[in-house]
Amino acid sequence: MHLGSAVTTVGFWLGTLLPIAYFPLFFAGIDSVGMLSVFLVLLVVHALALIVGHDYPGSRSQ
């Protein structure tokens, strides 16, 4: 496995599973600047993971 395909694989699975992290954040509430910062960082990481994992070969139907 090449480094590029490993990064794509990690990006794909991170982008797929990262929304699970939103639930505890929403249940705790975004009521402070710190929680808002965590939420915004989570959104940015999620967007980057989706971009990096976009070309994952296992995500395409054949």
All heavy atoms as TSV, in Angstrom:
chain	resi	resn	atom	element	x	y	z
A	1	MET	N	N	0.844	-1.170	0.000
A	1	MET	CA	C	0.000	0.000	0.000
A	1	MET	C	C	0.896	1.242	0.000
A	1	MET	O	O	1.788	1.370	0.817
A	1	MET	CB	C	-0.912	-0.032	1.226
A	1	MET	CG	C	-1.851	1.140	1.293
A	1	MET	SD	S	-2.920	1.089	2.722
A	1	MET	CE	C	-4.373	0.376	2.004
A	2	HIS	N	N	0.659	2.137	-0.896
A	2	HIS	CA	C	1.441	3.356	-0.991
A	2	HIS	C	C	0.956	4.375	0.027
A	2	HIS	O	O	-0.169	4.298	0.515
A	2	HIS	CB	C	1.314	3.944	-2.390
A	2	HIS	CG	C	1.965	3.095	-3.426
A	2	HIS	ND1	N	1.343	2.000	-3.988
A	2	HIS	CD2	C	3.183	3.164	-3.989
A	2	HIS	CE1	C	2.156	1.440	-4.862
A	2	HIS	NE2	N	3.283	2.133	-4.880
A	3	LEU	N	N	1.795	5.344	0.324
A	3	LEU	CA	C	1.444	6.384	1.291
A	3	LEU	C	C	0.223	7.164	0.833
A	3	LEU	O	O	-0.669	7.474	1.630
A	3	LEU	CB	C	2.632	7.323	1.516
A	3	LEU	CG	C	2.412	8.449	2.517
A	3	LEU	CD1	C	2.088	7.873	3.892
A	3	LEU	CD2	C	3.613	9.346	2.578
A	4	GLY	N	N	0.136	7.464	-0.458
A	4	GLY	CA	C	-1.003	8.212	-0.991
A	4	GLY	C	C	-2.316	7.479	-0.819
A	4	GLY	O	O	-3.335	8.073	-0.446
A	5	SER	N	N	-2.307	6.179	-1.077
A	5	SER	CA	C	-3.543	5.419	-0.919
A	5	SER	C	C	-3.895	5.243	0.552
A	5	SER	O	O	-5.077	5.179	0.905
A	5	SER	CB	C	-3.435	4.070	-1.618
A	5	SER	OG	O	-2.429	3.279	-1.039
A	6	ALA	N	N	-2.898	5.171	1.419
A	6	ALA	CA	C	-3.166	5.079	2.857
A	6	ALA	C	C	-3.800	6.369	3.368
A	6	ALA	O	O	-4.748	6.333	4.157
A	6	ALA	CB	C	-1.880	4.785	3.620
A	7	VAL	N	N	-3.307	7.498	2.895
A	7	VAL	CA	C	-3.880	8.790	3.297
A	7	VAL	C	C	-5.301	8.923	2.773
A	7	VAL	O	O	-6.204	9.395	3.480
A	7	VAL	CB	C	-2.981	9.942	2.798
A	7	VAL	CG1	C	-3.652	11.293	2.988
A	7	VAL	CG2	C	-1.634	9.909	3.504
A	8	THR	N	N	-5.539	8.483	1.546
A	8	THR	CA	C	-6.888	8.517	0.976
A	8	THR	C	C	-7.834	7.624	1.768
A	8	THR	O	O	-8.974	8.014	2.054
A	8	THR	CB	C	-6.861	8.078	-0.496
A	8	THR	OG1	O	-5.980	8.934	-1.215
A	8	THR	CG2	C	-8.240	8.140	-1.112
A	9	THR	N	N	-7.370	6.454	2.161
A	9	THR	CA	C	-8.187	5.535	2.939
A	9	THR	C	C	-8.536	6.134	4.296
A	9	THR	O	O	-9.693	6.106	4.726
A	9	THR	CB	C	-7.453	4.192	3.130
A	9	THR	OG1	O	-7.156	3.646	1.850
A	9	THR	CG2	C	-8.276	3.225	3.937
A	10	VAL	N	N	-7.551	6.688	4.969
A	10	VAL	CA	C	-7.800	7.321	6.273
A	10	VAL	C	C	-8.740	8.501	6.116
A	10	VAL	O	O	-9.664	8.688	6.917
A	10	VAL	CB	C	-6.472	7.752	6.928
A	10	VAL	CG1	C	-6.715	8.623	8.141
A	10	VAL	CG2	C	-5.654	6.536	7.314
A	11	GLY	N	N	-8.557	9.304	5.085
A	11	GLY	CA	C	-9.450	10.434	4.848
A	11	GLY	C	C	-10.878	9.997	4.600
A	11	GLY	O	O	-11.831	10.600	5.116
A	12	PHE	N	N	-11.050	8.931	3.823
A	12	PHE	CA	C	-12.389	8.436	3.539
A	12	PHE	C	C	-13.083	7.970	4.812
A	12	PHE	O	O	-14.220	8.347	5.097
A	12	PHE	CB	C	-12.324	7.286	2.531
A	12	PHE	CG	C	-13.650	6.600	2.331
A	12	PHE	CD1	C	-14.616	7.171	1.532
A	12	PHE	CD2	C	-13.922	5.392	2.951
A	12	PHE	CE1	C	-15.844	6.549	1.350
A	12	PHE	CE2	C	-15.139	4.758	2.767
A	12	PHE	CZ	C	-16.107	5.336	1.972
A	13	TRP	N	N	-12.403	7.132	5.590
A	13	TRP	CA	C	-13.031	6.578	6.786
A	13	TRP	C	C	-13.212	7.628	7.871
A	13	TRP	O	O	-14.195	7.594	8.625
A	13	TRP	CB	C	-12.266	5.372	7.295
A	13	TRP	CG	C	-12.524	4.195	6.409
A	13	TRP	CD1	C	-11.664	3.613	5.537
A	13	TRP	CD2	C	-13.778	3.502	6.271
A	13	TRP	NE1	N	-12.291	2.593	4.868
A	13	TRP	CE2	C	-13.590	2.502	5.296
A	13	TRP	CE3	C	-15.025	3.635	6.867
A	13	TRP	CZ2	C	-14.604	1.633	4.917
A	13	TRP	CZ3	C	-16.040	2.764	6.485
A	13	TRP	CH2	C	-15.823	1.782	5.521
A	14	LEU	N	N	-12.297	8.573	7.954
A	14	LEU	CA	C	-12.468	9.669	8.905
A	14	LEU	C	C	-13.668	10.527	8.508
A	14	LEU	O	O	-14.490	10.896	9.354
A	14	LEU	CB	C	-11.197	10.523	8.965
A	14	LEU	CG	C	-11.155	11.597	10.040
A	14	LEU	CD1	C	-11.217	10.968	11.423
A	14	LEU	CD2	C	-9.879	12.401	9.900
A	15	GLY	N	N	-13.793	10.808	7.228
A	15	GLY	CA	C	-14.938	11.574	6.746
A	15	GLY	C	C	-16.254	10.835	6.923
A	15	GLY	O	O	-17.307	11.442	7.117
A	16	THR	N	N	-16.203	9.510	6.879
A	16	THR	CA	C	-17.403	8.705	7.052
A	16	THR	C	C	-17.816	8.609	8.517
A	16	THR	O	O	-19.002	8.710	8.847
A	16	THR	CB	C	-17.167	7.283	6.500
A	16	THR	OG1	O	-16.813	7.387	5.120
A	16	THR	CG2	C	-18.396	6.425	6.642
A	17	LEU	N	N	-16.855	8.431	9.399
A	17	LEU	CA	C	-17.167	8.185	10.802
A	17	LEU	C	C	-17.154	9.427	11.686
A	17	LEU	O	O	-17.673	9.384	12.806
A	17	LEU	CB	C	-16.184	7.150	11.361
A	17	LEU	CG	C	-16.233	5.784	10.688
A	17	LEU	CD1	C	-15.124	4.890	11.227
A	17	LEU	CD2	C	-17.593	5.140	10.893
A	18	LEU	N	N	-16.594	10.518	11.221
A	18	LEU	CA	C	-16.482	11.727	12.040
A	18	LEU	C	C	-17.829	12.323	12.460
A	18	LEU	O	O	-17.900	12.891	13.548
A	18	LEU	CB	C	-15.633	12.769	11.311
A	18	LEU	CG	C	-15.068	13.890	12.158
A	18	LEU	CD1	C	-14.180	13.333	13.260
A	18	LEU	CD2	C	-14.267	14.843	11.298
A	19	PRO	N	N	-18.883	12.211	11.681
A	19	PRO	CA	C	-20.155	12.771	12.149
A	19	PRO	C	C	-20.644	12.189	13.473
A	19	PRO	O	O	-21.452	12.828	14.161
A	19	PRO	CB	C	-21.130	12.436	11.018
A	19	PRO	CG	C	-20.269	12.413	9.807
A	19	PRO	CD	C	-18.967	11.803	10.276
A	20	ILE	N	N	-20.151	11.039	13.871
A	20	ILE	CA	C	-20.514	10.486	15.173
A	20	ILE	C	C	-20.070	11.435	16.293
A	20	ILE	O	O	-20.724	11.525	17.327
A	20	ILE	CB	C	-19.897	9.086	15.348
A	20	ILE	CG1	C	-20.499	8.119	14.330
A	20	ILE	CG2	C	-20.082	8.556	16.757
A	20	ILE	CD1	C	-19.788	6.786	14.252
A	21	ALA	N	N	-18.994	12.155	16.071
A	21	ALA	CA	C	-18.482	13.083	17.085
A	21	ALA	C	C	-19.371	14.307	17.251
A	21	ALA	O	O	-19.252	15.021	18.258
A	21	ALA	CB	C	-17.067	13.518	16.714
A	22	TYR	N	N	-20.266	14.576	16.313
A	22	TYR	CA	C	-21.154	15.730	16.436
A	22	TYR	C	C	-22.202	15.526	17.530
A	22	TYR	O	O	-22.620	16.480	18.173
A	22	TYR	CB	C	-21.881	16.007	15.118
A	22	TYR	CG	C	-21.003	16.502	14.007
A	22	TYR	CD1	C	-20.936	15.831	12.793
A	22	TYR	CD2	C	-20.250	17.649	14.154
A	22	TYR	CE1	C	-20.135	16.286	11.760
A	22	TYR	CE2	C	-19.448	18.114	13.130
A	22	TYR	CZ	C	-19.398	17.424	11.935
A	22	TYR	OH	O	-18.601	17.887	10.922
A	23	PHE	N	N	-22.666	14.299	17.732
A	23	PHE	CA	C	-23.749	14.048	18.671
A	23	PHE	C	C	-23.428	14.475	20.099
A	23	PHE	O	O	-24.219	15.196	20.710
A	23	PHE	CB	C	-24.190	12.584	18.616
A	23	PHE	CG	C	-24.889	12.235	17.335
A	23	PHE	CD1	C	-24.326	11.336	16.450
A	23	PHE	CD2	C	-26.099	12.820	16.997
A	23	PHE	CE1	C	-24.957	11.020	15.262
A	23	PHE	CE2	C	-26.744	12.514	15.813
A	23	PHE	CZ	C	-26.169	11.605	14.942
A	24	PRO	N	N	-22.304	14.061	20.678
A	24	PRO	CA	C	-22.018	14.527	22.054
A	24	PRO	C	C	-21.884	16.043	22.138
A	24	PRO	O	O	-22.280	16.651	23.129
A	24	PRO	CB	C	-20.689	13.855	22.404
A	24	PRO	CG	C	-20.527	12.753	21.442
A	24	PRO	CD	C	-21.303	13.115	20.217
A	25	LEU	N	N	-21.363	16.632	21.086
A	25	LEU	CA	C	-21.208	18.080	21.075
A	25	LEU	C	C	-22.563	18.775	21.068
A	25	LEU	O	O	-22.782	19.745	21.798
A	25	LEU	CB	C	-20.389	18.496	19.847
A	25	LEU	CG	C	-19.954	19.938	19.755
A	25	LEU	CD1	C	-19.020	20.282	20.907
A	25	LEU	CD2	C	-19.268	20.199	18.445
A	26	PHE	N	N	-23.500	18.276	20.283
A	26	PHE	CA	C	-24.833	18.867	20.239
A	26	PHE	C	C	-25.605	18.615	21.536
A	26	PHE	O	O	-26.345	19.479	21.998
A	26	PHE	CB	C	-25.626	18.346	19.049
A	26	PHE	CG	C	-25.163	18.884	17.733
A	26	PHE	CD1	C	-25.153	18.079	16.608
A	26	PHE	CD2	C	-24.717	20.181	17.597
A	26	PHE	CE1	C	-24.724	18.563	15.382
A	26	PHE	CE2	C	-24.284	20.684	16.389
A	26	PHE	CZ	C	-24.291	19.875	15.268
A	27	PHE	N	N	-25.436	17.437	22.126
A	27	PHE	CA	C	-26.121	17.148	23.382
A	27	PHE	C	C	-25.580	17.997	24.525
A	27	PHE	O	O	-26.334	18.407	25.407
A	27	PHE	CB	C	-26.034	15.669	23.741
A	27	PHE	CG	C	-26.908	14.799	22.888
A	27	PHE	CD1	C	-26.401	13.663	22.290
A	27	PHE	CD2	C	-28.235	15.118	22.667
A	27	PHE	CE1	C	-27.202	12.864	21.489
A	27	PHE	CE2	C	-29.041	14.323	21.861
A	27	PHE	CZ	C	-28.527	13.192	21.280
A	28	ALA	N	N	-24.276	18.268	24.521
A	28	ALA	CA	C	-23.677	19.116	25.554
A	28	ALA	C	C	-24.052	20.577	25.339
A	28	ALA	O	O	-24.133	21.350	26.288
A	28	ALA	CB	C	-22.157	18.955	25.556
A	29	GLY	N	N	-24.283	20.934	24.088
A	29	GLY	CA	C	-24.654	22.303	23.775
A	29	GLY	C	C	-23.452	23.145	23.399
A	29	GLY	O	O	-22.363	22.975	23.940
A	30	ILE	N	N	-23.682	24.029	22.477
A	30	ILE	CA	C	-22.634	24.959	22.055
A	30	ILE	C	C	-22.969	26.299	22.690
A	30	ILE	O	O	-23.608	27.158	22.099
A	30	ILE	CB	C	-22.572	25.055	20.517
A	30	ILE	CG1	C	-22.322	23.683	19.914
A	30	ILE	CG2	C	-21.480	26.025	20.078
A	30	ILE	CD1	C	-22.383	23.637	18.409
A	31	ASP	N	N	-22.563	26.448	23.946
A	31	ASP	CA	C	-22.956	27.619	24.710
A	31	ASP	C	C	-21.780	28.483	25.154
A	31	ASP	O	O	-21.941	29.391	25.958
A	31	ASP	CB	C	-23.776	27.201	25.927
A	31	ASP	CG	C	-23.052	26.196	26.799
A	31	ASP	OD1	O	-21.952	25.770	26.416
A	31	ASP	OD2	O	-23.593	25.843	27.858
A	32	SER	N	N	-20.602	28.186	24.625
A	32	SER	CA	C	-19.430	28.983	24.971
A	32	SER	C	C	-18.536	29.112	23.743
A	32	SER	O	O	-18.706	28.402	22.759
A	32	SER	CB	C	-18.662	28.340	26.125
A	32	SER	OG	O	-18.083	27.122	25.712
A	33	VAL	N	N	-17.596	30.010	23.851
A	33	VAL	CA	C	-16.659	30.219	22.747
A	33	VAL	C	C	-15.794	28.977	22.553
A	33	VAL	O	O	-15.484	28.600	21.415
A	33	VAL	CB	C	-15.782	31.470	23.016
A	33	VAL	CG1	C	-14.721	31.629	21.943
A	33	VAL	CG2	C	-16.640	32.714	23.109
A	34	GLY	N	N	-15.441	28.308	23.636
A	34	GLY	CA	C	-14.630	27.101	23.537
A	34	GLY	C	C	-15.351	25.985	22.791
A	34	GLY	O	O	-14.762	25.316	21.945
A	35	MET	N	N	-16.620	25.793	23.106
A	35	MET	CA	C	-17.396	24.755	22.422
A	35	MET	C	C	-17.619	25.120	20.959
A	35	MET	O	O	-17.624	24.248	20.102
A	35	MET	CB	C	-18.731	24.536	23.125
A	35	MET	CG	C	-18.586	23.896	24.488
A	35	MET	SD	S	-17.802	22.293	24.431
A	35	MET	CE	C	-19.200	21.273	24.083
A	36	LEU	N	N	-17.814	26.410	20.682
A	36	LEU	CA	C	-17.955	26.849	19.295
A	36	LEU	C	C	-16.662	26.597	18.524
A	36	LEU	O	O	-16.699	26.155	17.376
A	36	LEU	CB	C	-18.337	28.328	19.233
A	36	LEU	CG	C	-18.518	28.911	17.844
A	36	LEU	CD1	C	-19.646	28.205	17.102
A	36	LEU	CD2	C	-18.780	30.400	17.927
A	37	SER	N	N	-15.534	26.837	19.164
A	37	SER	CA	C	-14.239	26.584	18.528
A	37	SER	C	C	-14.063	25.098	18.222
A	37	SER	O	O	-13.592	24.733	17.145
A	37	SER	CB	C	-13.096	27.055	19.422
A	37	SER	OG	O	-13.175	28.434	19.629
A	38	VAL	N	N	-14.439	24.239	19.166
A	38	VAL	CA	C	-14.356	22.794	18.946
A	38	VAL	C	C	-15.237	22.400	17.767
A	38	VAL	O	O	-14.828	21.612	16.905
A	38	VAL	CB	C	-14.763	22.030	20.225
A	38	VAL	CG1	C	-14.933	20.543	19.941
A	38	VAL	CG2	C	-13.748	22.248	21.326
A	39	PHE	N	N	-16.437	22.944	17.712
A	39	PHE	CA	C	-17.355	22.638	16.622
A	39	PHE	C	C	-16.790	23.085	15.274
A	39	PHE	O	O	-16.839	22.340	14.285
A	39	PHE	CB	C	-18.710	23.299	16.874
A	39	PHE	CG	C	-19.689	23.109	15.758
A	39	PHE	CD1	C	-20.208	21.857	15.484
A	39	PHE	CD2	C	-20.087	24.180	14.978
A	39	PHE	CE1	C	-21.120	21.674	14.441
A	39	PHE	CE2	C	-20.989	24.013	13.948
A	39	PHE	CZ	C	-21.512	22.754	13.677
A	40	LEU	N	N	-16.237	24.276	15.214
A	40	LEU	CA	C	-15.684	24.784	13.955
A	40	LEU	C	C	-14.461	23.978	13.511
A	40	LEU	O	O	-14.311	23.684	12.318
A	40	LEU	CB	C	-15.344	26.266	14.085
A	40	LEU	CG	C	-16.549	27.190	14.249
A	40	LEU	CD1	C	-16.089	28.630	14.464
A	40	LEU	CD2	C	-17.495	27.094	13.070
A	41	VAL	N	N	-13.614	23.603	14.445
A	41	VAL	CA	C	-12.454	22.773	14.110
A	41	VAL	C	C	-12.929	21.414	13.601
A	41	VAL	O	O	-12.388	20.878	12.629
A	41	VAL	CB	C	-11.513	22.629	15.322
A	41	VAL	CG1	C	-10.485	21.524	15.102
A	41	VAL	CG2	C	-10.828	23.940	15.618
A	42	LEU	N	N	-13.950	20.858	14.242
A	42	LEU	CA	C	-14.508	19.579	13.806
A	42	LEU	C	C	-15.059	19.674	12.385
A	42	LEU	O	O	-14.852	18.777	11.571
A	42	LEU	CB	C	-15.598	19.141	14.776
A	42	LEU	CG	C	-16.166	17.752	14.642
A	42	LEU	CD1	C	-15.085	16.697	14.835
A	42	LEU	CD2	C	-17.284	17.551	15.649
A	43	LEU	N	N	-15.723	20.771	12.069
A	43	LEU	CA	C	-16.238	20.970	10.711
A	43	LEU	C	C	-15.113	21.059	9.682
A	43	LEU	O	O	-15.212	20.471	8.598
A	43	LEU	CB	C	-17.091	22.236	10.640
A	43	LEU	CG	C	-18.505	22.138	11.155
A	43	LEU	CD1	C	-19.177	23.509	11.084
A	43	LEU	CD2	C	-19.309	21.136	10.364
A	44	VAL	N	N	-14.065	21.774	10.021
A	44	VAL	CA	C	-12.936	21.925	9.093
A	44	VAL	C	C	-12.240	20.587	8.880
A	44	VAL	O	O	-11.930	20.216	7.739
A	44	VAL	CB	C	-11.947	22.997	9.608
A	44	VAL	CG1	C	-10.655	22.974	8.824
A	44	VAL	CG2	C	-12.580	24.372	9.555
A	45	VAL	N	N	-12.013	19.838	9.955
A	45	VAL	CA	C	-11.371	18.522	9.836
A	45	VAL	C	C	-12.244	17.588	9.008
A	45	VAL	O	O	-11.749	16.839	8.159
A	45	VAL	CB	C	-11.072	17.933	11.226
A	45	VAL	CG1	C	-10.652	16.476	11.139
A	45	VAL	CG2	C	-10.007	18.749	11.923
A	46	HIS	N	N	-13.554	17.651	9.223
A	46	HIS	CA	C	-14.471	16.806	8.468
A	46	HIS	C	C	-14.432	17.161	6.977
A	46	HIS	O	O	-14.376	16.273	6.120
A	46	HIS	CB	C	-15.882	16.959	9.020
A	46	HIS	CG	C	-16.850	15.962	8.497
A	46	HIS	ND1	N	-18.187	16.084	8.650
A	46	HIS	CD2	C	-16.676	14.809	7.788
A	46	HIS	CE1	C	-18.802	15.067	8.089
A	46	HIS	NE2	N	-17.894	14.281	7.550
A	47	ALA	N	N	-14.447	18.444	6.659
A	47	ALA	CA	C	-14.388	18.859	5.252
A	47	ALA	C	C	-13.080	18.425	4.602
A	47	ALA	O	O	-13.079	17.918	3.468
A	47	ALA	CB	C	-14.556	20.372	5.158
A	48	LEU	N	N	-11.966	18.581	5.310
A	48	LEU	CA	C	-10.676	18.154	4.764
A	48	LEU	C	C	-10.627	16.643	4.567
A	48	LEU	O	O	-10.098	16.153	3.567
A	48	LEU	CB	C	-9.539	18.608	5.678
A	48	LEU	CG	C	-9.263	20.104	5.695
A	48	LEU	CD1	C	-8.213	20.438	6.754
A	48	LEU	CD2	C	-8.833	20.599	4.329
A	49	ALA	N	N	-11.196	15.892	5.501
A	49	ALA	CA	C	-11.220	14.437	5.364
A	49	ALA	C	C	-12.053	14.024	4.154
A	49	ALA	O	O	-11.683	13.088	3.433
A	49	ALA	CB	C	-11.779	13.804	6.637
A	50	LEU	N	N	-13.163	14.707	3.916
A	50	LEU	CA	C	-13.979	14.393	2.747
A	50	LEU	C	C	-13.245	14.703	1.445
A	50	LEU	O	O	-13.343	13.957	0.472
A	50	LEU	CB	C	-15.303	15.158	2.805
A	50	LEU	CG	C	-16.284	14.693	3.879
A	50	LEU	CD1	C	-17.473	15.641	3.935
A	50	LEU	CD2	C	-16.732	13.271	3.629
A	51	ILE	N	N	-12.505	15.782	1.430
A	51	ILE	CA	C	-11.743	16.147	0.233
A	51	ILE	C	C	-10.623	15.139	-0.019
A	51	ILE	O	O	-10.439	14.663	-1.141
A	51	ILE	CB	C	-11.182	17.581	0.367
A	51	ILE	CG1	C	-12.328	18.591	0.322
A	51	ILE	CG2	C	-10.148	17.868	-0.715
A	51	ILE	CD1	C	-11.923	19.996	0.733
A	52	VAL	N	N	-9.890	14.796	1.039
A	52	VAL	CA	C	-8.763	13.859	0.897
A	52	VAL	C	C	-9.257	12.459	0.534
A	52	VAL	O	O	-8.658	11.768	-0.291
A	52	VAL	CB	C	-7.921	13.824	2.193
A	52	VAL	CG1	C	-6.927	12.684	2.186
A	52	VAL	CG2	C	-7.213	15.149	2.395
A	53	GLY	N	N	-10.364	12.033	1.132
A	53	GLY	CA	C	-10.862	10.683	0.906
A	53	GLY	C	C	-11.784	10.538	-0.281
A	53	GLY	O	O	-12.329	9.459	-0.524
A	54	HIS	N	N	-11.935	11.579	-1.059
A	54	HIS	CA	C	-12.868	11.569	-2.185
A	54	HIS	C	C	-12.545	10.489	-3.220
A	54	HIS	O	O	-13.445	9.887	-3.802
A	54	HIS	CB	C	-12.899	12.941	-2.859
A	54	HIS	CG	C	-13.805	13.020	-4.039
A	54	HIS	ND1	N	-15.171	13.010	-3.906
A	54	HIS	CD2	C	-13.547	13.074	-5.356
A	54	HIS	CE1	C	-15.721	13.076	-5.105
A	54	HIS	NE2	N	-14.755	13.116	-6.008
A	55	ASP	N	N	-11.286	10.229	-3.455
A	55	ASP	CA	C	-10.883	9.270	-4.491
A	55	ASP	C	C	-10.664	7.861	-3.969
A	55	ASP	O	O	-10.028	7.046	-4.638
A	55	ASP	CB	C	-9.595	9.750	-5.171
A	55	ASP	CG	C	-9.844	10.971	-6.032
A	55	ASP	OD1	O	-10.967	11.104	-6.542
A	55	ASP	OD2	O	-8.914	11.781	-6.183
A	56	TYR	N	N	-11.185	7.542	-2.801
A	56	TYR	CA	C	-11.037	6.196	-2.240
A	56	TYR	C	C	-11.735	5.193	-3.152
A	56	TYR	O	O	-12.915	5.342	-3.454
A	56	TYR	CB	C	-11.632	6.165	-0.832
A	56	TYR	CG	C	-11.544	4.828	-0.159
A	56	TYR	CD1	C	-10.315	4.273	0.174
A	56	TYR	CD2	C	-12.686	4.116	0.171
A	56	TYR	CE1	C	-10.218	3.061	0.814
A	56	TYR	CE2	C	-12.604	2.892	0.812
A	56	TYR	CZ	C	-11.371	2.366	1.140
A	56	TYR	OH	O	-11.291	1.162	1.768
A	57	PRO	N	N	-11.006	4.177	-3.626
A	57	PRO	CA	C	-11.598	3.253	-4.604
A	57	PRO	C	C	-12.754	2.414	-4.046
A	57	PRO	O	O	-13.630	1.996	-4.796
A	57	PRO	CB	C	-10.438	2.355	-5.021
A	57	PRO	CG	C	-9.359	2.581	-4.052
A	57	PRO	CD	C	-9.613	3.874	-3.359
A	58	GLY	N	N	-12.802	2.176	-2.759
A	58	GLY	CA	C	-13.860	1.379	-2.177
A	58	GLY	C	C	-15.189	2.106	-2.092
A	58	GLY	O	O	-16.207	1.524	-1.761
A	59	SER	N	N	-15.202	3.399	-2.404
A	59	SER	CA	C	-16.432	4.180	-2.283
A	59	SER	C	C	-17.235	4.210	-3.582
A	59	SER	O	O	-18.325	4.754	-3.619
A	59	SER	CB	C	-16.103	5.614	-1.856
A	59	SER	OG	O	-15.386	6.277	-2.884
A	60	ARG	N	N	-16.729	3.633	-4.623
A	60	ARG	CA	C	-17.401	3.653	-5.918
A	60	ARG	C	C	-18.063	2.316	-6.203
A	60	ARG	O	O	-17.471	1.264	-5.993
A	60	ARG	CB	C	-16.399	3.950	-7.034
A	60	ARG	CG	C	-15.549	5.167	-6.767
A	60	ARG	CD	C	-15.686	6.148	-7.881
A	60	ARG	NE	N	-14.735	7.218	-7.791
A	60	ARG	CZ	C	-15.010	8.363	-7.182
A	60	ARG	NH1	N	-16.155	8.553	-6.635
A	60	ARG	NH2	N	-14.104	9.316	-7.150
A	61	SER	N	N	-19.290	2.371	-6.691
A	61	SER	CA	C	-19.950	1.126	-7.082
A	61	SER	C	C	-19.407	0.686	-8.445
A	61	SER	O	O	-18.977	1.493	-9.262
A	61	SER	CB	C	-21.452	1.312	-7.149
A	61	SER	OG	O	-21.774	2.296	-8.101
A	62	GLN	N	N	-19.453	-0.628	-8.690
A	62	GLN	CA	C	-18.826	-1.126	-9.916
A	62	GLN	C	C	-19.794	-1.635	-10.894
A	62	GLN	O	O	-20.780	-1.938	-10.974
A	62	GLN	CB	C	-17.835	-2.199	-9.537
A	62	GLN	CG	C	-16.800	-1.542	-8.675
A	62	GLN	CD	C	-15.799	-2.519	-8.118
A	62	GLN	OE1	O	-15.698	-3.655	-8.508
A	62	GLN	NE2	N	-15.043	-2.035	-7.169
